[in-house]
Amino acid sequence: MKNLIFLLFVIFSISGTAQNIFSPGYVVTAEGDTIRGLLLEKSDAEMSRRLIFRISEEAEIQKLTGTGISAFRFDSGREFERKTLLPKPGENRDTTYIFAKNVLRGQTDVFIGRHYQKRFPEIFLEDHINNTSIQVYRSRKDLDMKEFLNRFYNNPDALNNPQGVRFIEKRLLKTLAQQNAGQSAGYPISAYRESKENKWILMAGMPVDYSTKAIHFRGAVYFSRTRTERTSNFSSIFGIIYHHWERKEISITGTQQYGEMNTKWQMINLMPIGIRFQGNSGTFRPYGYIGAGIGLLRETDVSLEAIGNSGDRVSRRIVPTINSGIGIKTKIGKHFLITELTPTVNNLFLNLGMAI
């Protein structure tokens, strides 16, 4: 396990050196001018303070901050605006800028400003009917979400700015979207949907010290989902794995006249939860994953007596499982060739497969 953790750390470190991907879009300068060019695709948090931009493939790279631009947008529809980040009560820091991503438009425009290595974002609301703008942050000891929204729409002067609110991000956005849908007249509504990368991974493998005395192999089907705008280095992974071992020949020696001998076992392993660490670009992308699951194990044993083999005994049981692996994804067109090393309780497997 210590070696696995070390290898995952190395893989994650390598991922930070992968090549950069620029996508077409534009920036809006502080003076209001629009300049088209290529914008570096990063997670929301990584772009919250700085944008990497160049006018063309051959042009020099520019590092733009909130003092130089007021907004930027990818042609895919991903859009950011500069927002004033106010200090929370009790914080001793100056007012700064943050680039927040637009997620809703309508009666209320909603922007989310994510912080690097911080779990909870800042949410910026702009209500066009009341001409009210407010910064909201998650707090366990302030207003609950229902009371906050009641004040925001009916008595905004009763709120602080920034305002602490007890809320779940997904639920708050859903409620605001419903409010926008009910007040659509004069306020065209839209909701931005974050891009997700979904992959099916098909794999088969054999032990690295394969022996001709037994049939030993494993096969797996995984589904991986990456929320690339939150982070492209982590993804959720789910899967089902089949593991098979069987003796080719059964030899009973004089010292094995009593007891039982295992001749075959099969396991179907369900992994409903897992996380994968990965490189996010380049032809060769290292990765590693770890997940928890549950397996149905079927064992076949030979019962031995003094006169020899007296028949098979089949047993079944459910066991908890830990699943892990490290490997390399090699990009081939739109798909990936997978080479992976997978440790199990009884062997180390070399697997080959495809991600499609």
C-alpha positions, 0 to 999 in steps of 0.5 A: 500500500505504501508503494501504491501511494508513492506511485500515485503521488508521482503520477499526480506530480507528472500530470502537472507538467503535461502540455497545455491546451488552448481553445478559441474565445475572447477577452474583454479589456478593462476599457471594454474592448473585445480581443479574440484569441486563444485561452488556456483551458484550466479548472475554474479555480485555476482561472479565478485569479489569472488567465493565460492568453495569446492572440494566435498560435505563434503569438507571445503568451500573456498572463492577464489578471483582474486589473487588465480585463473585466471578462473572458469567454470560451467559444464553448459558452464557458464565460467568466466575469471579474467580481469584487471579492469582499472580505468575510466578517473577521477577515483582515485582508483587502478587497480583491478581484476574482474571475467568477463563472456565469452559471445562470441568467434571467431575473437573477444572474448567478456567478460562481467564484472557486478558490484553488484548494478550497472546497466551498466557492463564493456565489455572486447574485445580481437581481435585475428587478431589485437592482441588487448585487450580493456576495454569498458564502457558505456558513453554518451559523448564519441564515438558512437558504429559505430565509436568505432567498426570501430577504434577497427577493423581498427585502435585500436591504436587510442582508449583509454583503457578503452574506453567510448562508447555510446552503448546499450549492446544487440546491441553491442553484436549482432554486434560483433557476426555478425563480428565473423560470417563473420570471422569464418575461423581459429576462431571457433565461439560460443555464450553463451546463459544465462539460464532463468527459465520460469514458468506458474502459474495457480491460483484460489481464494476466498475472505477471508471473503466469504459470502453465499449471493454472488458468488465471485471468481477470477482466474489467469494465469501468466507467469514468466521469471527469468534471473537467471544469472543476478539475481534470486531474481527478475523476470518479470511477465505477466498475465491475471486475471478473477474476478467475483461477483454476487448476489445470491438473489435480494431483493428490500426494500421500501427504494430502489424504485428508482435508480439502484442496482448492481447485477453482475460484471465481469472483465478481467484484462490484466497485461502486465508488472510486477516485482516479488521479490522472494527467490531463493532456498529452499523448501519454497520460499516467494515471492511478486509481483506488476504490472500494467495493464488494465481491461475490466469491465462488470457490470449488474444493476437492474433499480428500479422504484416505481412499482419494477424491470424494467429490467437489464442494462449492461454497459462496461468500461475500467479501469486501474489496479494495481495488487499485491500479496504476498505468499509462493511457496512450492517445490513439485518435479519439480513444486511448490504449490502456496499459495497467498494473493491478495488484490483488491479494494473490498476484500482480496483473498486467492489463491491456485495454481501451478507453472509448 
